[in-house]
Each structure stands twice: as structure tokens, then as C-alpha cells.
Amino acid sequence: MRWSAFSLLGLLSLFTATAPVNAAGEDYGVLIISRERLEVATSCEIGVYIQDQLAARLFQEQSTSFNLPPGNVSLRLKLLPGQAPGCNPGMLAPGSQDIQLRAGDMLKYRIAMTQDGMYLKRAGLGY
């Protein structure tokens, strides 16, 4: 009985010793999206879609963060219908933007606007 307990512990320690771990010991990256600046001149709520799923809703002066697995992340921004006049979503689906996220990364993007629509612009962490 005692040898089986020792062999089980030894076997478990062997599996944990061979498990791959990156240098920082993390298996996710942090993605921060902010609407802190007045670059998007609308009072409408903006939806943040990750892999075509609504993941967050942002009003002016708000930000959100996500712990995501490493890899390619597809992001899409869209005006959401709301109580304010003129906040009806358009008929066309906005284009997506791909971001490469590695384990241990901490990336910050802010929502910006051009004539073609909204997009995410890389920003400094500012800490």
C-alpha cells in the first residue's frame, strides 16, 4: 500500500515537471480596449466583438480588458442600438481587425474613427 502511494506521487510529479510553461508562467495575454478619448464623436454605445461574439459594450470614457489565449484574435467594432436618437446600427457589417496575441502580452488599443469607420489604434499602456 505504501509503495503504491509513493509510486503514484512520483508519477504525478513526473507529469507536472514535464508540462510546458512559458518564461513568464502565463498561458494567456491581456487585451485592453478603451474609449477614453473623444476620437469617436458619438454618444452611442460601441459593441466590441471578439471572434464575432459580443464581448463588451463601451460608452465614452470607458475601457475593458480581456484575458485571452495566445493566437490570432479577430475584433470588430459596431455601433449598438440604444436609447439615444440616431444609434441604430447600419445595414452593413463592419470589417474585422486581426491582432496577434502572445502569452504574457499586455496590449492596449483605443477606439478611433476615420471616414471608413471605427478601428482599433495601438496605444501605450501609460502606467
N, CA, C and O of each residue as an XYZ file, in Angstrom:
508
protein
N       0.828     -1.194      0.000
C       0.000      0.000      0.000
C       0.867      1.250      0.000
O       0.590      2.216     -0.710
N       1.932      1.213      0.816
C       2.785      2.383      0.910
C       3.525      2.613     -0.408
O       3.673      3.761     -0.830
N       3.989      1.556     -1.065
C       4.716      1.702     -2.330
C       3.810      2.225     -3.433
O       4.270      2.967     -4.301
N       2.548      1.860     -3.422
C       1.643      2.351     -4.462
C       1.381      3.848     -4.292
O       1.243      4.571     -5.280
N       1.313      4.309     -3.057
C       1.137      5.748     -2.819
C       2.380      6.508     -3.263
O       2.267      7.569     -3.877
N       3.578      5.974     -2.956
C       4.813      6.633     -3.387
C       4.952      6.622     -4.906
O       5.386      7.613     -5.494
N       4.596      5.537     -5.531
C       4.703      5.472     -6.991
C       3.697      6.402     -7.654
O       3.990      6.977     -8.702
N       2.514      6.558     -7.062
C       1.527      7.489     -7.601
C       2.033      8.925     -7.484
O       1.908      9.699     -8.433
N       2.598      9.291     -6.339
C       3.156     10.633     -6.164
C       4.316     10.870     -7.119
O       4.441     11.955     -7.686
N       5.145      9.888     -7.299
C       6.265     10.023     -8.223
C       5.798     10.197     -9.653
O       6.374     10.980    -10.408
N       4.768      9.480    -10.026
C       4.215      9.584    -11.374
C       3.586     10.962    -11.601
O       3.749     11.559    -12.666
N       2.873     11.456    -10.600
C       2.270     12.782    -10.712
C       3.324     13.875    -10.805
O       3.164     14.824    -11.571
N       4.395     13.753    -10.037
C       5.451     14.764    -10.099
C       6.161     14.734    -11.438
O       6.633     15.769    -11.907
N       6.248     13.575    -12.060
C       6.860     13.468    -13.377
C       6.028     14.214    -14.417
O       6.585     14.895    -15.279
N       4.696     14.094    -14.346
C       3.842     14.785    -15.296
C       3.884     16.293    -15.101
O       3.887     17.034    -16.084
N       3.915     16.759    -13.881
C       3.955     18.205    -13.650
C       5.306     18.783    -14.014
O       5.378     19.947    -14.407
N       6.372     18.024    -13.901
C       7.704     18.526    -14.248
C       7.876     18.652    -15.751
O       8.660     19.484    -16.208
N       7.163     17.848    -16.534
C       7.321     17.897    -17.982
C       6.278     18.762    -18.662
O       6.293     18.871    -19.889
N       5.368     19.385    -17.915
C       4.348     20.232    -18.533
C       5.005     21.496    -19.078
O       5.798     22.125    -18.377
N       4.687     21.888    -20.336
C       5.310     23.085    -20.906
C       4.774     24.349    -20.257
O       3.564     24.508    -20.092
N       5.667     25.235    -19.894
C       5.316     26.514    -19.295
C       6.183     27.556    -19.964
O       7.381     27.342    -20.145
N       5.581     28.708    -20.341
C       6.387     29.746    -20.966
C       7.221     30.467    -19.919
O       7.090     30.194    -18.726
N       8.068     31.376    -20.351
C       9.026     32.020    -19.452
C       8.347     32.793    -18.325
O       8.847     32.816    -17.201
N       7.218     33.423    -18.618
C       6.531     34.217    -17.601
C       5.603     33.365    -16.746
O       5.080     33.849    -15.743
N       5.387     32.117    -17.118
C       4.500     31.258    -16.357
C       3.033     31.520    -16.651
O       2.167     31.076    -15.898
N       2.735     32.235    -17.734
C       1.357     32.570    -18.073
C       0.976     31.886    -19.374
O       1.817     31.675    -20.248
N      -0.273     31.548    -19.493
C      -0.750     30.941    -20.727
C      -1.854     31.781    -21.353
O      -2.730     31.246    -22.033
N      -1.821     33.088    -21.130
C      -2.803     33.994    -21.699
C      -2.156     35.353    -21.943
O      -1.069     35.634    -21.439
N      -2.828     36.182    -22.710
C      -2.417     37.562    -22.933
C      -3.555     38.478    -22.533
O      -4.716     38.069    -22.525
N      -3.227     39.709    -22.205
C      -4.227     40.685    -21.779
C      -4.430     41.693    -22.907
O      -3.470     42.272    -23.414
N      -5.672     41.894    -23.287
C      -6.039     42.864    -24.311
C      -6.925     43.917    -23.667
O      -7.981     43.598    -23.120
N      -6.497     45.169    -23.731
C      -7.240     46.286    -23.159
C      -7.772     47.135    -24.312
O      -7.019     47.509    -25.210
N      -9.061     47.434    -24.287
C      -9.676     48.287    -25.301
C     -10.331     49.456    -24.578
O     -11.121     49.266    -23.653
N      -9.991     50.677    -25.013
C     -10.511     51.850    -24.318
C     -11.192     52.809    -25.287
O     -10.901     52.853    -26.483
N     -12.089     53.553    -24.721
C     -12.774     54.627    -25.434
C     -12.609     55.883    -24.593
O     -13.578     56.588    -24.309
N     -11.386     56.149    -24.204
C     -11.093     57.226    -23.271
C     -11.025     58.595    -23.932
O     -11.291     59.610    -23.289
N     -10.677     58.625    -25.191
C     -10.533     59.905    -25.874
C     -11.784     60.220    -26.672
O     -12.632     59.357    -26.897
N     -11.883     61.452    -27.088
C     -13.061     61.879    -27.842
C     -12.855     61.710    -29.345
O     -13.331     62.531    -30.129
N     -12.157     60.662    -29.751
C     -11.901     60.427    -31.161
C     -13.136     59.934    -31.894
O     -13.253     60.119    -33.105
N     -14.051     59.314    -31.181
C     -15.297     58.841    -31.780
C     -16.397     59.765    -31.278
O     -16.858     59.653    -30.143
N     -16.805     60.680    -32.151
C     -17.752     61.725    -31.755
C     -19.189     61.226    -31.865
O     -19.937     61.650    -32.746
N     -19.559     60.341    -30.983
C     -20.933     59.859    -30.908
C     -21.236     59.487    -29.460
O     -20.362     59.043    -28.716
N     -22.485     59.678    -29.085
C     -22.888     59.284    -27.736
C     -23.398     57.845    -27.718
O     -23.798     57.336    -26.672
N     -23.382     57.200    -28.870
C     -23.876     55.825    -28.973
C     -22.920     54.851    -28.291
O     -21.720     55.098    -28.169
N     -23.484     53.770    -27.865
C     -22.716     52.684    -27.270
C     -22.011     51.915    -28.389
O     -22.586     51.689    -29.454
N     -20.757     51.515    -28.137
C     -19.984     50.760    -29.117
C     -19.834     49.334    -28.612
O     -19.433     49.105    -27.471
N     -20.157     48.388    -29.466
C     -20.005     46.976    -29.134
C     -18.656     46.477    -29.600
O     -18.228     46.775    -30.715
N     -17.980     45.716    -28.747
C     -16.709     45.085    -29.080
C     -16.997     43.602    -29.278
O     -17.439     42.915    -28.358
N     -16.743     43.123    -30.479
C     -16.983     41.725    -30.828
C     -15.648     41.004    -30.943
O     -14.758     41.449    -31.667
N     -15.510     39.891    -30.230
C     -14.327     39.043    -30.327
C     -14.769     37.733    -30.963
O     -15.672     37.061    -30.464
N     -14.124     37.376    -32.068
C     -14.472     36.182    -32.838
C     -15.976     36.202    -33.159
O     -16.643     35.171    -33.065
N     -16.504     37.365    -33.536
C     -17.901     37.586    -33.930
C     -18.918     37.354    -32.802
O     -20.093     37.103    -33.072
N     -18.475     37.435    -31.555
C     -19.369     37.344    -30.395
C     -19.276     38.645    -29.606
O     -18.173     39.107    -29.314
N     -20.410     39.241    -29.257
C     -20.405     40.470    -28.476
C     -19.742     40.201    -27.130
O     -20.221     39.379    -26.349
N     -18.632     40.902    -26.860
C     -17.867     40.666    -25.644
C     -17.929     41.838    -24.674
O     -17.730     41.644    -23.475
N     -18.201     43.060    -25.161
C     -18.246     44.229    -24.283
C     -19.052     45.342    -24.943
O     -19.221     45.379    -26.162
N     -19.540     46.240    -24.104
C     -20.249     47.448    -24.549
C     -19.538     48.626    -23.903
O     -19.324     48.642    -22.690
N     -19.174     49.608    -24.711
C     -18.434     50.753    -24.183
C     -19.126     52.072    -24.499
O     -19.489     52.346    -25.643
N     -19.302     52.887    -23.450
C     -19.707     54.276    -23.616
C     -18.452     55.126    -23.542
O     -17.360     54.616    -23.291
N     -18.612     56.425    -23.761
C     -17.480     57.349    -23.699
C     -16.801     57.263    -22.330
O     -17.471     57.121    -21.308
N     -15.477     57.348    -22.318
C     -14.640     57.327    -21.118
C     -14.619     55.970    -20.412
O     -14.346     55.912    -19.213
N     -14.898     54.892    -21.120
C     -14.844     53.564    -20.518
C     -13.776     52.723    -21.195
O     -13.358     52.999    -22.319
N     -13.348     51.698    -20.487
C     -12.417     50.726    -21.070
C     -12.760     49.344    -20.522
O     -13.454     49.207    -19.514
N     -12.259     48.338    -21.207
C     -12.489     46.960    -20.796
C     -11.229     46.161    -21.079
O     -10.403     46.562    -21.899
N     -11.084     45.044    -20.409
C      -9.912     44.198    -20.647
C     -10.342     42.738    -20.700
O     -11.346     42.334    -20.114
N      -9.539     41.962    -21.429
C      -9.824     40.555    -21.625
C      -8.558     39.744    -21.401
O      -7.480     40.145    -21.839
N      -8.677     38.622    -20.733
C      -7.609     37.618    -20.659
C      -7.921     36.593    -21.738
O      -8.912     35.868    -21.650
N      -7.070     36.537    -22.755
C      -7.342     35.684    -23.910
C      -6.208     34.701    -24.136
O      -5.057     34.986    -23.803
N      -6.526     33.550    -24.698
C      -5.461     32.598    -25.029
C      -4.603     33.169    -26.159
O      -5.085     33.975    -26.955
N      -3.346     32.759    -26.233
C      -2.483     33.275    -27.300
C      -2.979     32.828    -28.673
O      -3.587     31.769    -28.828
N      -2.698     33.673    -29.656
C      -3.088     33.360    -31.028
C      -3.668     34.572    -31.714
O      -3.554     35.697    -31.226
N      -4.289     34.332    -32.844
C      -4.895     35.395    -33.634
C      -6.286     35.706    -33.082
O      -7.098     34.802    -32.892
N      -6.559     36.993    -32.825
C      -7.842     37.422    -32.276
C      -8.518     38.321    -33.301
O      -7.943     39.324    -33.725
N      -9.729     37.971    -33.700
C     -10.499     38.766    -34.643
C     -11.402     39.713    -33.855
O     -12.221     39.273    -33.048
N     -11.246     41.023    -34.096
C     -12.012     42.044    -33.379
C     -12.854     42.847    -34.361
O     -12.441     43.110    -35.490
N     -14.033     43.225    -33.908
C     -14.938     44.023    -34.726
C     -15.620     45.038    -33.816
O     -15.994     44.710    -32.690
N     -15.782     46.258    -34.293
C     -16.459     47.318    -33.549
C     -17.737     47.691    -34.285
O     -17.764     47.757    -35.514
N     -18.800     47.935    -33.517
C     -20.077     48.248    -34.149
C     -20.905     49.130    -33.228
O     -20.945     48.913    -32.017
N     -21.566     50.124    -33.808
C     -22.497     50.930    -33.028
C     -23.690     50.066    -32.658
O     -24.230     49.336    -33.489
N     -24.092     50.162    -31.396
C     -25.215     49.356    -30.909
C     -26.466     50.213    -30.793
O     -26.379     51.401    -30.483
N     -27.626     49.622    -31.041
C     -28.866     50.386    -30.879
C     -29.047     50.738    -29.408
O     -28.714     49.955    -28.518
N     -29.572     51.915    -29.177
C     -29.758     52.346    -27.792
C     -30.869     53.365    -27.659
O     -31.690     53.537    -28.560
N     -30.879     54.027    -26.536
C     -31.923     54.997    -26.232
C     -31.683     56.350    -26.900
O     -32.634     57.096    -27.133
N     -30.428     56.676    -27.210
C     -30.124     57.968    -27.827
C     -30.564     57.961    -29.288
O     -30.440     56.939    -29.962
N     -31.077     59.088    -29.787
C     -31.509     59.124    -31.191
C     -30.309     58.960    -32.133
O     -29.217     59.462    -31.869
N     -30.542     58.248    -33.231
C     -29.500     58.062    -34.231
C     -28.547     56.922    -33.937
O     -27.532     56.792    -34.621
N     -28.832     56.094    -32.950
C     -27.943     54.998    -32.581
C     -28.377     53.663    -33.165
O     -28.096     52.610    -32.593
N     -29.049     53.705    -34.282
C     -29.439     52.466    -34.937
C     -28.248     51.909    -35.700
O     -27.537     52.667    -36.360
N     -28.012     50.606    -35.628
C     -26.879     50.031    -36.350
C     -27.109     50.089    -37.851
O     -28.251     50.073    -38.309
N     -26.021     50.156    -38.621
C     -26.110     50.188    -40.064
C     -26.451     48.818    -40.629
O     -26.431     47.817    -39.912
N     -26.760     48.782    -41.910
C     -27.108     47.529    -42.570
C     -25.882     46.674    -42.856
O     -25.962     45.446    -42.820
N     -24.755     47.308    -43.138
C     -23.550     46.567    -43.490
C     -22.776     46.173    -42.243
O     -22.676     46.947    -41.291
N     -22.238     44.980    -42.258
C     -21.397     44.536    -41.146
C     -20.026     45.191    -41.278
O     -19.433     45.159    -42.356
N     -19.511     45.786    -40.197
C     -18.200     46.421    -40.274
C     -17.103     45.377    -40.451
O     -17.277     44.209    -40.104
N     -15.976     45.813    -40.995
C     -14.844     44.908    -41.189
C     -14.197     44.521    -39.879
O     -14.323     45.222    -38.876
N     -13.505     43.403    -39.898
C     -12.832     42.957    -38.679
C     -11.364     43.336    -38.739
O     -10.826     43.637    -39.804
N     -10.735     43.317    -37.593
C      -9.320     43.635    -37.446
C      -8.689     42.488    -36.668
O      -9.199     42.093    -35.619
N      -7.596     41.957    -37.168
C      -6.924     40.840    -36.508
C      -5.731     41.335    -35.705
O      -4.954     42.172    -36.166
N      -5.601     40.801    -34.492
C      -4.492     41.141    -33.603
C      -3.833     39.848    -33.165
O      -4.510     38.901    -32.761
N      -2.530     39.810    -33.244
C      -1.764     38.642    -32.801
C      -1.418     38.829    -31.332
O      -0.759     39.804    -30.970
N      -1.851     37.912    -30.490
C      -1.638     37.981    -29.053
C      -0.774     36.798    -28.620
O      -1.079     35.648    -28.933
N       0.295     37.091    -27.904
C       1.178     36.032    -27.402
C       0.993     35.902    -25.892
O       0.525     36.830    -25.233
N       1.359     34.762    -25.363
C       1.264     34.527    -23.920
C       2.142     35.546    -23.198
O       3.300     35.740    -23.565
N       1.603     36.182    -22.193
C       2.331     37.178    -21.420
C       2.216     38.595    -21.958
O       2.648     39.533    -21.287
N       1.646     38.787    -23.155
C       1.476     40.134    -23.722
C       0.453     40.928    -22.936
O      -0.481     40.368    -22.363
N       0.640     42.248    -22.914
C      -0.353     43.167    -22.395
C      -0.463     44.283    -23.430
O       0.379     45.180    -23.477
N      -1.503     44.223    -24.255
C      -1.676     45.158    -25.360
C      -2.860     46.074    -25.090
O      -3.903     45.641    -24.601
N      -2.676     47.358    -25.421
C      -3.759     48.316    -25.240
C      -4.070     48.965    -26.588
O      -3.172     49.389    -27.316
N      -5.352     49.030    -26.896
C      -5.835     49.673    -28.108
C      -6.926     50.660    -27.719
O      -7.660     50.450    -26.753
N      -7.020     51.733    -28.482
C      -8.117     52.669    -28.259
C      -8.948     52.763    -29.531
O      -8.446     52.563    -30.637
N     -10.204     53.064    -29.356
C     -11.120     53.158    -30.484
C     -10.916     54.504    -31.169
O     -10.944     55.548    -30.518
N     -10.711     54.477    -32.473
C     -10.522     55.684    -33.271
C     -11.478     55.630    -34.449
O     -12.122     54.610    -34.694
N     -11.565     56.748    -35.185
C     -12.529     56.836    -36.279
C     -11.887     57.487    -37.495
O     -11.121     58.443    -37.375
N     -12.210     56.959    -38.659
C     -11.836     57.582    -39.931
C     -13.104     57.686    -40.774
O     -14.198     57.372    -40.305
N     -12.950     58.126    -42.012
C     -14.104     58.211    -42.905
C     -14.656     56.823    -43.216
O     -15.835     56.675    -43.536
N     -13.799     55.808    -43.123
C     -14.233     54.443    -43.418
C     -14.903     53.758    -42.233
O     -15.474     52.679    -42.393
N     -14.846     54.355    -41.059
C     -15.480     53.770    -39.884
C     -14.534     53.671    -38.696
O     -13.457     54.267    -38.693
N     -14.945     52.918    -37.697
C     -14.160     52.777    -36.473
C     -13.100     51.691    -36.641
O     -13.268     50.740    -37.404
N     -12.013     51.864    -35.908
C     -10.952     50.858    -35.890
C     -10.217     50.960    -34.561
O     -10.414     51.911    -33.805
N      -9.379     49.985    -34.283
C      -8.574     49.978    -33.066
C      -7.177     50.469    -33.377
O      -6.531     49.987    -34.308
N      -6.716     51.424    -32.600
C      -5.400     52.035    -32.773
C      -4.543     51.677    -31.569
O      -4.979     51.821    -30.427
N      -3.342     51.217    -31.820
C      -2.426     50.800    -30.733
C      -2.123     52.006    -29.847
O      -1.892     53.109    -30.341
N      -2.128     51.787    -28.553
C      -1.874     52.861    -27.589
C      -0.878     52.354    -26.544
O      -0.760     51.150    -26.315
N      -0.173     53.280    -25.923
C       0.744     52.928    -24.840
C      -0.030     52.600    -23.584
O      -1.154     53.062    -23.387
N       0.584     51.803    -22.742
C      -0.099     51.406    -21.505
C      -0.259     52.588    -20.549
O      -1.265     52.678    -19.845
N       0.703     53.478    -20.517
C       0.569     54.677    -19.689
C       0.631     54.419    -18.199
O       0.025     55.160    -17.424
N       1.349     53.386    -17.775
C       1.450     53.105    -16.348
C       2.690     53.732    -15.797
O       2.964     53.612    -14.603
